[in-house]
Amino acid sequence: MSRSLLLDTSAVIPHLRREEAVTRLFDSADYLYLPIIALGELFHGAWRLPFPKNQLEKIHTLQKAVIVLGLGTETADHFGQITAHLRVEGRTIPTNDAWIAALAREYRLPLVAEDEHFSWVPDPGPRALVIRQPAFPTDVQTFATEIYLRPDERAYLSKRCCTRQRNEAVRGLSKCGNMESGE
């Protein structure tokens, strides 16, 4: 019997950071599935960086190792059922995660995620694997910086920019006047 896993973005990021426990889990699977939504979230995170090239390469490598699952009419039906049920219970989860849960339910795939709210989903299919509680900073930009920037890129930004300029560069809103492209 083959072992298949559906990957949430919250599980892929630690893998891209080469966290051993997550990588071992991925390696133990026969098939890895990545929702198109999660792929979009990964690209979004990469393109928001001042130095996206390294992260984009990691994402393209990942794409070759997984099967990307798209959305269809059955997925939409599951999405509607899930979000309606959660609303009646007075709970909400991020819209992208509701779509990912719908794919897990449709394909009966165990979902690997760090987000506990997936456990609220009614009949999610095979039991979701919450690999650990997230210990992320509440500031999303700090989170993106710590995950995606290589140490040399982080050091470069620290040396070349004051805090305000560095934060703007990380947000992609502007670049420090004397920064090279980093590519």
C-alpha positions in Angstrom: 0.0 0.0 0.0 1.5 3.3 -1.0 1.6 6.3 1.3 0.5 9.6 -0.1 0.6 13.0 1.6 -1.1 16.3 0.8 1.2 19.2 1.7 0.0 22.5 3.2 2.2 25.6 2.8 2.9 25.5 6.5 4.6 22.1 6.1 6.5 22.9 2.9 8.2 26.0 4.3 10.1 23.9 7.1 11.0 21.4 4.4 12.5 24.2 2.2 14.4 25.3 5.3 15.7 21.7 5.5 14.2 20.9 8.8 15.1 17.3 9.3 11.9 15.9 10.8 9.7 17.3 8.1 12.1 16.2 5.3 12.1 12.7 6.8 8.3 12.7 6.7 8.3 13.8 3.1 10.9 11.2 2.2 8.8 8.4 3.8 5.9 9.1 1.4 5.5 7.4 -2.0 3.6 10.3 -3.4 3.6 14.0 -2.4 0.7 16.2 -3.5 0.8 20.0 -3.5 -2.4 22.0 -3.8 -2.2 24.7 -6.5 -3.2 27.1 -3.8 -0.2 26.2 -1.7 2.0 26.6 -4.8 0.6 30.1 -5.3 1.3 30.9 -1.6 4.9 29.8 -2.0 5.3 31.9 -5.1 3.7 34.9 -3.4 6.1 34.6 -0.5 9.1 34.4 -2.9 8.1 37.3 -5.0 7.7 39.6 -2.0 11.4 39.2 -1.2 14.1 41.6 -2.2 16.1 38.6 -3.4 13.6 36.0 -4.8 15.9 34.1 -7.0 17.1 31.5 -4.5 13.6 30.9 -3.2 12.2 30.6 -6.7 14.8 27.9 -7.5 13.7 25.9 -4.4 10.1 26.2 -5.4 10.8 25.0 -9.0 12.8 22.1 -7.6 9.9 21.2 -5.3 7.5 21.3 -8.2 9.4 18.5 -9.9 9.1 16.3 -6.8 5.3 16.6 -6.3 2.1 16.2 -8.1 0.2 19.5 -8.2 -3.5 19.2 -7.6 -5.8 21.8 -9.2 -9.4 22.7 -8.2 -12.5 21.4 -9.9 -16.3 21.4 -9.4 -16.1 18.6 -6.8 -13.5 20.6 -4.8 -15.8 23.6 -5.0 -18.7 21.6 -3.5 -16.4 20.3 -0.6 -15.3 23.9 -0.1 -18.9 25.1 0.2 -19.8 22.3 2.6 -16.7 22.9 4.8 -17.1 26.7 5.0 -20.8 26.5 5.6 -20.4 24.0 8.4 -17.6 26.0 10.1 -19.7 29.2 9.9 -22.6 27.4 11.6 -20.2 26.4 14.4 -19.0 30.0 14.6 -15.5 29.2 13.3 -13.6 30.3 10.4 -10.3 29.3 8.8 -8.4 31.2 6.1 -10.0 30.8 2.7 -7.0 29.3 1.1 -6.9 26.7 3.9 -10.5 25.9 3.3 -9.7 25.1 -0.3 -6.8 22.9 0.7 -9.0 21.1 3.2 -11.5 20.6 0.4 -8.8 19.0 -1.7 -7.8 16.7 1.2 -11.4 15.6 1.5 -12.0 15.1 -2.2 -8.9 13.0 -2.7 -9.1 11.3 0.7 -5.5 12.4 1.4 -3.9 12.9 4.8 -2.9 16.6 5.1 0.4 17.6 6.5 0.1 21.0 8.2 1.2 23.0 11.2 -2.2 24.8 11.4 -4.4 23.4 14.1 -7.6 24.9 12.5 -7.5 22.0 10.0 -8.7 19.8 12.8 -12.0 21.8 12.8 -12.8 20.6 9.3 -15.7 18.1 9.4 -14.8 14.7 7.7 -11.5 15.9 6.4 -10.6 12.5 5.0 -7.7 10.6 6.5 -6.6 12.1 9.8 -4.7 15.3 9.2 -1.1 15.3 10.5 -0.3 18.4 12.4 3.4 18.3 12.5 3.9 20.9 15.2 2.3 24.0 16.5 3.6 27.1 14.7 6.1 29.2 16.6 6.1 32.0 14.1 6.4 35.6 14.9 3.1 37.5 14.6 4.7 39.9 12.2 4.3 38.2 8.8 7.2 40.2 7.3 9.6 39.1 10.1 8.4 35.5 9.4 9.0 35.8 5.7 12.4 37.4 6.3 13.5 34.7 8.7 12.3 31.9 6.5 13.3 32.9 3.0 16.4 35.1 3.2 19.7 33.3 3.2 22.0 34.4 6.0 24.2 36.4 3.6 21.2 38.2 2.3 19.9 38.9 5.8 23.4 40.2 6.8 23.6 42.4 3.7 20.2 44.0 4.4 21.2 44.6 8.0 24.5 46.3 7.0 23.2 48.4 4.1 19.9 49.7 5.4 18.6 51.3 8.4 15.7 49.5 10.1 12.9 51.4 8.3 14.5 51.0 4.9 15.3 47.3 5.5 11.6 46.7 6.5 10.5 48.5 3.3 12.9 46.5 1.2 11.6 43.2 2.8 8.0 44.3 2.1 9.0 45.0 -1.5 7.7 48.6 -1.3 11.0 50.2 -2.0 14.7 49.4 -2.1 17.5 51.1 -0.3 19.2 53.6 -2.5 22.6 51.8 -2.6 21.5 48.2 -2.7 22.4 46.0 -5.6 19.7 43.7 -6.9 21.2 40.6 -5.1 20.8 38.4 -8.1 
